[in-house]
Amino acid sequence: MTNVASSTARCANLAKYLAALSRGFSTDSAPRPSLKRKRLHILYILSDALHHAARMNNRVCADAWTAHLVTLVAAAASFDKCPKHKAKLDNLISLWSEKQYFAVDLLSQLRDAVSKNGNVSAPASQADAAPQTASLKLAKDTPYMLPYSHGDTSTPWYDLPVGTWLPHLTPNSARPMAPDRIRPIQLAAGPADGVLVDAVKKLLRSADRIYGSGNEVSADDGNGDLEDINELGERFVLDQATGDLLPRPLILAIGVITVTLAITVAQASPPILVRLTQSHALPACKKPESERES
């Protein structure tokens, strides 16, 4: 509630993520919890957040989640012959109606989605619409272009990309950043250079390997290097020409560490940093007793 409810953009992104998560749950027969229970629990989480937001007279969450709520309810209601499950959805919508979290028209759409087993005529928002294969192929063939700026000028500083913080971080300094100086980074708009394009493609291939179906045992990264998995389940990269083991790139790990350090420096006060430095200092080496006597 402290970090998300105060921002309309963050609330909308959270609802968009939950809608994609609800549709992306695996339909394979798993022991527990079931698919319908997972989707119902997402709605329960949103309901709890709405309760706390309403207690603080905050309408940001409710207004931002309106565009994605029909999709979430329709996904949870897309099961036949589940009267107890449908009753839980009806009770949840009745609670929202009693608390007046949403408008009457939206509540009517939610009830209609439950009664029709999630068969709604159209997605609640264009963002929830399933992308077509042709559009995905077109997006892959589109050349990589740099925008005019990294971040939107109309966005508050706390919603800007974390990369906009880096110019304001002084190495080995505990002085906090000035929020009014954090601005979007101006870029040279146009086609990206080859080094940046290769880095983006490597990142996308890494994401495909992490979040893919997992049916492929190995994947060629496009540079003659083959990634495989050993007996321990660890990924490694081999040079196809020599068969030598190649070191894994540390760009992603360094980026995560940099972001973590940036957030720590931005939020910690100088006394806290001093205490952390002292607590992690190495103990001084002591001479053995025999050397002291001599």
N, C-alpha and C positions, 0 to 999 in steps of 0.2 A: 504493500500500500504506500510505502514511503517513496519508492523509486519508480513505480509504474503509474499509479493512479494520478499523479500530478501532471502527466504528459498525455495529451491526446494521441500523439504519434506512437508512443510506447504501448498504450492500451490497444490501439488498432493493430499494431504488429503482433501483440500477444494473441489477440483473437484470430488473426490470420494464421499464426503458427498452430494454434490449437485446432483450427479447422482442418489444416493440412495433416496434422497428427492424427486426428480422428478418422480421416479418410485413409490414412496410410497404414493403419494397424494391420498386421498380418492376419489373413483369414484361415491360416492353417490350424488344424485341431491341436490346441495347446491345453495343458491341464487346467490352469487357473492363473489369473482371472480370464474370464471369457471376453470376447470382442464386445458384446453388448454392455457388459459391466464396465469395461474400460471407457467406452464412449459416455456412459452414464456418469462415471466419476469425473470426467472432464466438465460436464454440466454442473455437477455438485461443487467443483472448485470455483467455477465462475459464480455460482450462487453465493458461496461464502464471501467471495470478493465483493459482490454487489451489496451484501449485508453490511460489511465493514465500510464500504464507500458511502452507503446511505446514512450510516450512523454518523459520519463526519460531514454530511450534507455535500457530498461530492457526486456530481452527475457526469463526470468525465468518462468513467468506465462504461456506464450504461449507454451513453450516446455513441461511444466509439465501437461498442460491441454489437450495435443494432444491425450493421450490415452483414455480419457473419453468423448471427445467432440462428437464423433459419437453417443454414447449412449444418450447423452443429446438432440441432434438434432433429433434422431430417436423417442425419447419419445415425443417431442413436435410436431412431424409430424404424429403421429399415430392417425389421425382423418380424416374421410371421409367427402366429400362434404363441405369443408371449404376453398373456394378459397381465401378469404381475409386473412385468417390465413396462408395459404401456401405462399401467396405473401409476407407477412411480413418475413417469414423465408428465402425466396429467396433474399429479399432485404438485410437482415442481412448477409447472406453468401456473397453476392456481395460486401458489404462494407468491409468484412474481406479480400476478394480477392483484392480489390482496395488498402487497406492499407498494404497488404502483411503480415498479421499477421501469416498465416499458409502456409504450403507447398501446391503446386498445387495438389498433390495426395490426401491429406486430404480434400481439398475443393471439389474435385470431389466425394469423398465418402460422404460428407455432402449433396451435391446436389442429389446424388443417393438415400440417405435416405429420403429426402423430396419427391422426385418423386415417391418412392415406399411406401409412407405412413408409413414410419418407419419400414418397413419389411426388416431389414438387415439380411444378411446370418448368421452373428456371432457377438457376442458382441465385442466392440472395444478393450477391455482388459479383462484379466482373472479376474481382481478384480470386473468388472461389471457383470460378469456372475451370474445368479441366482443360489443360492446353492440348492442342491438336498436334498430331505427328508432323504435319507439314510446317506448322509454325516453329516447332522445335528444330527441324532440319534447316529452315531458313535462318533461325537464330545462330546455328552453328556455322553456317556459311558466311554470315555477316562479318566483315573485317572488324578488328578490335579498334575502337576509337576512344580517345581520351576526352572527357568532358571539359567544359570551361573551368569548372571549379570542383573541388572535393568537399561536398557539403552544400547545403542550401543556405542562402543568406537570410531567409525568413525563419530559420530554425533556431531555437534557443541553444545556448552553448552546450547544455547537458545532453542534447539530442544530436549533436554533431558527431561525425565519425571520430574515433579515438585518435586517428592519425593527425587531426588538427591540434592535438595537445602537444605533440612532440616538439615544435619550435619553442614552446614555453617551458620546457623542462631543462633545467640547468644541471649538468652532471655534478655529483658530489655536493649538492646544495639541498637544504631542507626548506628553503623558502617556498611557500605555496604559490600556485599559479593565480594570475589575475583573470577571473572569468570574463570580464568585459573586453579583454584583449584576444580572446579565442575567436577566431574568424575562419570561414572556409578558405582552403588553400587554392590559390589561383594556379591553373595549369595551362599549358600550351595545347589548346584544342586541336584535334586532328588525329591521324593514324598513329597508333602506338609503335614504338620501335621494336625490333626483333627480340631484344633481351627481355623486355616487359611481357611481350606476347608469349614467349616460351615459359616464363615464370607463371603466368596465368594458366596456361595449358597444363603445366605440371600440377598446379594446385587443383584444377578441375579433375584431372585423372586420379589424383590422390583421394578426392572426395568421392569419385565414382567407385573406387576400390573399397572405401570405408562403408558407404551407404548403398552399395549395389546389392544385387541379389545374392552374390557369393557363389554363383555357379562356376565362374571362371577361376581355375587354380592359379594361372599366371597371366600376366598382361604385359604387352610390349609398350614401353613408354614413348615410342616413336623415334628414339635416338640410337637404336641398336642395342639397348639395354633391356634385359628381361628380368621381371620381378617374379619371384617364386616364394613358396612357404616351406620351411623346413619341418622336421618332425616335432618340434616344440611349438609350432604355430606361429613362429616369428617370420616376418617378411624380410627378404634380402634381395639385392639387385646384383645380377651378374652381367658382365660384359660378354656379349655373344661372340665376339671375335677371339678373345683370350680366355674366357671363362673365369676371370678374376672377380673376386668379391669387391664391389664398389661401395664406398661409404655412403650412408644415407644422408640426404641434405638436411641441414639443421635450421633452414630458414623459418619453418613454421614454429619450431620450438623457441627460437630466439624471439620471434614475434610475440608469442604468448608470454615469455618472460618479460619482454619490454613493456607490454601492456600492463602486466601485473605490477611491475615496478612503478610505472607511471601512475596507476591508481593509488598505490601505496604512498608515493611521495605527495600526490595531490591531496590526499585526505589526512595524512598524519601531521601532527604538529612537531616542531623541533624537539621538545622534551621527550616525546615518544620515540623519535628516531635516535636520540642520544641513548635512551635506555635500551633500545634494541641493539644498538652498536655495542654497548657495554656488555649486554647479556650474551652476545655471540662472539665476544673477543676470546682469542686463544689464551689459555693459561701460560704464564711465564715458565720457562724451563728452569728447574732447580738442579744445582750441582749435587752429586752424590756426597754422602757424609764423609767418605774417605778423602775426597778432594777438598772439602771445606777445612778439614783438620790440617791438611798439608799446606 
